């Protein structure tokens, strides 16, 4: 070693020792950081909390995340690529791989991906749609071991005030649970087609964009509706959400799986518009025309016609369907939607100021 550096060694050792002493003193002078002790739990969850936890654990694997993809072509390279144009939720219907969601979630999709709760992604095929009730049925070829169908309840005996749980994927987040109550029953909302969806469930459980298509559950974990829309100027939940009732879903999904379409029950008639019947102060639904060889003609119903003098003679006015009062065409559609094609129902009609009853077998009508 160079003599010059040997002379510097004692000074180097002194500097190193000083630094070590300073570091040790500084470390000892620092206050020791201690975490606050954890407060022991006072006990188990109460019954209500535990029930919610159990329902979530039971149902979460039945809820799926849906991605709506659209095919686009690059203007410069002409390459084709796929971009997500929307996301939503859905739930597994059966072990055959059928998945239920809203029609508006998959609207105009070129491709649809379904992500299961375990993170696996599956290509979905569109089985059928019912736009008038905002329902779509998809199918994935996942093994049965990955498919856990939901439990189905009924919407016929729901009560305002009963507890409900909404599951879905709001804003593209992972599976989310919100709770609330049924705020109202028998609401009506408008589908994308402009037609009215009847008997809709209103809930204050938070429903946000992305929740659409997810299940609304009762406290037993049964699906009683499908989260569909919210009432909000901002697009975020304001405590007024709507769900299509499970009885409507169950009836129409069964038809979509079996036939690929929904057959709507009808009477084989056309109606006088509501604005005209209101102007004429008619309490009920007035028949404009009776379709030849249809159910109404076979049952002896009469449409509107002109007499020899050219005066208009109004047709039969339907005032009740199976004991339920009918005041306008919306009432008639709502009552008929409770039945299936082939069912026979009792109508009460007014003809020449006389009330008569007619039995009629419901026929299929065009659902478009």
Secondary structure, 3 states (H helix, E strand, C coil): CCHHHHHHHHHHHHHHHHHHHHHHHHHHHCCCCCCCCCCCCCCCCCHHHHHHHHHHHHHHHHEEEEEEEEEEECCCCCCEEEEEEEEEEEEECCCCCEEEECHHHHCCCCEEEEECCCCCEEEEEEEEEEHHHCEEEEEECCCHHHCCCCEECCCCCCCCCCEEEEEECHHHCCCEEEEEEEEEEEEEEECCCCCEEEEEEEECCCCCCCCCCCEEEECCCEEEEEEEEECCCCCCCCCCEEEEEHHHHHHHHHHHHHHCCCCEEECCEEECCHHHHHHCCCCCEEEEEECCCCHHHHHCCCCCEECCCCCEECCCEEEEECCEECCCHHHHHHHHCCCCCCCEEEEEEEECCEEEEEEEECEEECCC
